[in-house]
Amino acid sequence: FIGKSHESRPQVVKAMWVYFKENNLQNPNDKRVIILDDRLKAIFNVDQFTMFQLGKYIGAHVYPFKPVNLNEMSANSLKKKEDSKKRKAEKAKNGTAKKRKPGTQPPYYLSEQLIKITGKKILPRPQVTQALWVYIKGNNLQNPDDGREIFCDELLKSIMGGKPKVTMFNMNKFISSHILDLADKDEYARQENKESNEESSPDKASKGRVPSNDQVRDKDQVSSDEEEDASDDDGWC
């Protein structure tokens, strides 16, 4: 397929991504999904797989030719998991482990520009990021050819330093200047309680609501797990 009998695994992955992009095999509605053409189907015996599963399918064709097992964690992920357990055990042993309470992220006053997007004067940083993504997706501002790029409309430009586009990796540095002074937690709680009471009314829709701290944390954990798998495969080509 790649024209060589010997090649390093990263180079095999890179060659696969070149082929995917040249033949437009990424699902236009979800770039993480690869729709296989007849040539690839003959190699992998499936119709599609995700970028996170790519490494395991390649592994079946690279020495030591390990059979595909989608329920098994990669060696790198297992090592990270074990290292994390060891660190936590060491902290617990030394009495340095910190108990994390739900909903304890500090709230901040937001700039006028962020208030226009989030609809709130006070938010913790995770909810600010989440609200921005709701706005970006709701206004179709992601580059359809590269979902990592964000096209800025006039409102986003006012936050992103006037730039016509940013990436999902560098936009946080622009957000920081719009997250102002630390807010009083009681004031933030009153804001959230007021909104909760309004949304509980039968004639109030909950669509567009900024998720709670716990919801954001759960989503961040899923993203973290996916990023670990993707980094194992060197799939961001």
MORA-V339490 format. One record per pair of residues at least 6 apart in sequence whose ideal C-beta (glycine too) atoms are under 8 Angstrom apart, sorted by the first residue. I is the first residue (numbers start at 0). J is the second residue. D is the distance in whole Angstrom. If there is no record, write none. Layout:
<<I J D> <I J D>>
This chain:
<<0 14 8> <0 18 8> <0 38 8> <0 42 7> <1 10 8> <1 11 6> <1 14 5> <6 14 8> <8 57 7> <8 61 6> <9 233 5> <11 57 6> <11 61 6> <12 53 7> <12 54 7> <12 57 6> <12 232 6> <12 233 5> <12 234 6> <12 236 7> <13 233 7> <13 236 6> <15 53 7> <15 57 7> <16 234 7> <16 236 4> <17 236 7> <18 24 8> <18 39 8> <19 25 6> <19 33 6> <20 236 8> <22 36 6> <24 33 5> <24 34 5> <24 35 7> <24 36 6> <24 39 8> <25 32 7> <25 33 6> <25 34 8> <26 32 4> <26 33 7> <26 34 6> <26 47 8> <27 143 7> <30 50 8> <30 145 8> <30 146 5> <31 49 5> <31 50 5> <31 51 7> <32 47 6> <32 48 8> <32 49 6> <32 50 8> <33 47 6> <33 48 6> <33 49 7> <33 50 7> <33 53 7> <34 46 7> <34 47 5> <35 43 6> <35 45 7> <35 46 6> <35 47 6> <35 48 8> <40 46 7> <42 60 7> <43 56 5> <43 59 8> <45 56 8> <48 56 6> <50 229 6> <50 232 7> <50 234 4> <51 225 6> <51 228 4> <51 229 6> <51 232 7> <51 234 7> <52 69 6> <53 232 5> <53 234 6> <54 73 7> <54 228 8> <54 231 6> <54 232 4> <54 234 7> <55 67 5> <55 68 7> <55 69 6> <55 71 8> <55 73 7> <56 67 6> <57 232 8> <58 64 8> <58 65 5> <58 67 7> <59 65 6> <59 66 6> <59 67 5> <72 80 7> <73 228 7> <73 231 5> <75 227 8> <75 230 8> <75 231 5> <76 227 5> <76 228 7> <76 231 6> <79 227 6> <87 96 7> <90 96 4> <90 97 8> <101 212 6> <101 213 5> <101 216 8> <102 211 7> <102 212 4> <102 213 7> <103 212 8> <104 123 4> <104 124 7> <104 125 6> <104 212 6> <105 123 6> <105 181 6> <105 182 8> <105 184 8> <106 121 5> <106 122 6> <106 123 5> <106 181 8> <106 182 4> <106 183 8> <106 184 6> <106 186 8> <106 187 4> <107 121 7> <107 122 7> <107 123 7> <107 124 7> <107 127 8> <107 178 5> <107 179 6> <107 180 7> <107 181 6> <107 182 6> <108 120 6> <108 121 6> <108 179 4> <108 180 5> <108 181 8> <108 182 5> <109 117 7> <109 119 7> <109 120 6> <109 121 7> <109 122 6> <109 127 7> <109 177 6> <109 178 7> <109 179 7> <110 158 8> <110 176 8> <110 177 4> <110 178 8> <110 179 6> <112 154 7> <112 157 5> <112 158 5> <112 177 6> <113 127 6> <113 158 7> <113 174 8> <113 177 5> <113 178 7> <114 120 6> <115 154 6> <116 130 6> <116 131 6> <116 134 5> <116 154 7> <116 155 8> <116 158 8> <117 126 8> <117 127 6> <117 130 4> <117 131 8> <117 209 6> <118 130 8> <118 207 8> <118 209 8> <119 130 8> <119 190 7> <119 194 8> <119 209 7> <120 190 7> <121 182 5> <121 186 6> <121 187 5> <121 190 6> <122 130 7> <122 187 8> <122 209 7> <123 187 8> <123 212 6> <124 174 8> <124 178 6> <125 212 7> <125 215 4> <125 216 7> <125 219 7> <126 209 5> <126 210 7> <126 212 7> <126 215 6> <127 174 6> <127 178 6> <128 171 7> <128 174 7> <128 215 8> <129 209 6> <129 210 6> <129 215 5> <129 218 8> <130 209 5> <131 170 8> <131 174 7> <133 207 7> <133 209 7> <134 140 8> <134 155 8> <135 141 6> <135 149 6> <135 155 8> <137 207 8> <138 152 6> <140 149 5> <140 150 5> <140 151 7> <140 152 6> <140 155 7> <141 148 7> <141 149 6> <141 150 8> <142 148 4> <142 149 7> <142 150 6> <142 164 7> <146 167 8> <147 166 5> <147 167 5> <147 168 7> <148 164 6> <148 165 8> <148 166 6> <148 167 8> <149 155 7> <149 164 6> <149 165 5> <149 166 7> <149 167 7> <149 170 6> <150 163 7> <150 164 5> <151 159 5> <151 162 6> <151 163 6> <151 164 6> <151 165 7> <156 162 7> <156 163 7> <158 173 6> <158 174 7> <158 177 6> <159 165 5> <159 170 6> <159 173 5> <160 173 5> <162 173 8> <165 173 7> <194 208 8> <197 203 5> <198 204 8> <198 205 5> <198 208 7> <210 218 7> <229 235 6>>
